[in-house]
Amino acid sequence: MFKHAQLESVKAWITDPAHGALPLHARIQRAIRQLILDGVLEVGKPLPASRALAQSLGVSRDTVEGAYSQLHAEGFIDRHVGSGSFVSERAQVSPKRRTGQHPRSEPARLSRRGAAMFQSGGVRETPIPRAFAPGVPETRSFPLPIWERLERQVLKEYGTMALAHSDPQGVEALRRAIADYVNLERGARATFERVLVLTSSQQALSLCASVLLDAGDRIFLEDPVYHGARRAFDAAGLECVPVPLDTQGLRVERLQDAAQPAKAVFLTPSHQFPTGATLALDRRLAIIEWAHRNQAWIIEDDYDSEFHYAGKPMACMQGLDAHDRTIYIGTFTKSMFPGLRLAYMVLPPALVAPMTVARTLQDGHSASIPQLTLARFMEGGHFGSHVRTMRSLYNARRDLLEQLVRAHLSDFLEVRVPIGGMQMPCILIKDIPEREAIDTARRAGVDLLGLTALHASNKHKAGFLMGFAAYTPKEMEIAAKKLANVLRALDR
């Protein structure tokens, strides 16, 4: 018979609400198994007769028999007719565990790349964003009824075929729609054969890092730069070389005059992240010639080019590159909704097969149903209509955020109004620690991204990148007042 403490342990395990989803016999089985693994029940220890344990636990004998049968099948107990049930020798545990002295947990031994990934902290998105988290689109205004109707059409037409694996390069209908869109709206030179559909722009960056460069290779990065790009390249073991910016974008002479060439350059030329600068045409052409001359790659991230508020945005670099050295990255996370998990690359012809094969070693393919639905959404003109609606909405919210900063935060922040995008850089003009301000604001219900973490050099001003796209006027006003209180308290 179990000792009193052992019986109470089993009772506690089977009545724990955390285990409520398990059948009763499975709860009893796992409770006894845990006693064996912890060394509480030693090898050779007899278990109570099923009838006696059932009576003690207030359950049927069949329930206990089911638990014992599973323990026997897994090798934890031996059962002998006429003798009863005993803890099996096969369930021998270490002396340390038997005496309750569990070995100290040690950090896992990671590869250099694994350690770099872990130490970077990764790229984490907020499941339920609060003002002023940047880079978050407005989803409450998304035309969900249209999307649902198109998805039903897809399921009706394709049936179970839509449940199968898709082409790792992406559904052809979506690749055609993407090629048509970037050619028309972004001035690209794309064909559907050159489009690779992915789950995210972050995946695209990781593919570029692993397929195009080796550990130790140099890559030029804008300074400041999108943190997800730098972390992807750091994790790949690349030598990231920061290149400063001015009002015309990346300073091209730093590439041309570098003592050691690089194998690639990462750019956000249409709307630099986070400054909002647009790379001037002469610099774009100079970078293209630099890449051609050095047989280097241009990784162009066009992350939110749809949202430009002062005339038409400049055409993408990929459309200017006659030498096919540019990899163009686009995403639907910002223009549609984050849960869609669809992005793409427009690749030089020579890279289509290598990138597609490399993609099969990651997640294999993107889900067919969202791809087919998005293709119809684009073909029917709904995507263009949605983007135009959001562009108008974001423009108004950008203007409102500027007014709120000037009204409530002008003693602390200098606003830098962008001509596009979904976030606004604001510079701290008081001697307030940026990190402390971010942490205090978060506890007060306001989310901010600091500018310091986006710079490689120390020659910059502290501040915040404040998102405005996803938040109503009331939400932004409340957050602005909370932030003003936070900064006022820190300034005392």
Secondary structure, DSSP 8 states (H G I E B T S, - for coil): ---HHHHHHHHHHHH-GGGTTS-HHHHHHHHHHHHHHTTSS-TT-B---HHHHHHHHTS-HHHHHHHHHHHHHTTSEEEETTTEEEE-GGG---HHHHTT-----------HHHHHHHHHT-----SS--TT-TT----TTS-HHHHHHHHHHHHHHHGGGGGS---TT--HHHHHHHHHHHHHHH-----GGGEEEES-HHHHHHHHHHHH--TT-EEEEEES--HHHHHHHHHTT-EEEEEEEETTEE-THHHHT-SS--SEEEE--SS-TTT-----HHHHHHHHHHHHHHT-EEEEE-TTTT-B-SS-----SGGG-TTS-EEEEEESTTTT-GGG--EEEE--HHHHHHHHHHHHTTT----HHHHHHHHHHHHTTHHHHHHHHHHHHHHHHHHHHHHHHHHHSTTTEEE---SBSSEEEEEE-S---HHHHHHHHHHTT---EESGGG-SSS-S--EEEEE-TT--HHHHHHHHHHHHHHHHHHT-
